[in-house]
Amino acid sequence: MAFHKSWFASSTTWTQDNTVIHTDVEGCKTAWASVDYVYKEYDAAGNVTSTSHALFALTWTRDKGKWVVIADQNTRLPL
């Protein structure tokens, strides 16, 4: 968990541009979202050092009044 907290806090070393492709909610119990994104990492001088393009799909379920992610699928795409 500490890794993720520090990674998300270091937003000056990376960016992720997202485009929501599709969302759907089924009977207030299950929800899906598909998101196309381009992730970039930068060095201290601000130069791009790494770029990746992917599609991720998230599936949620409603549990005890809260939405909970039950699946997270990432599929790498060509740049």
Secondary structure by P-SEA (a helix, b strand, c coil): caaaaaaaaacccbbbbbbbcccccccccbbbbbbbbbbbbbcccccccbbbbbbbbbbbbbccccccccbbbbbbbcc
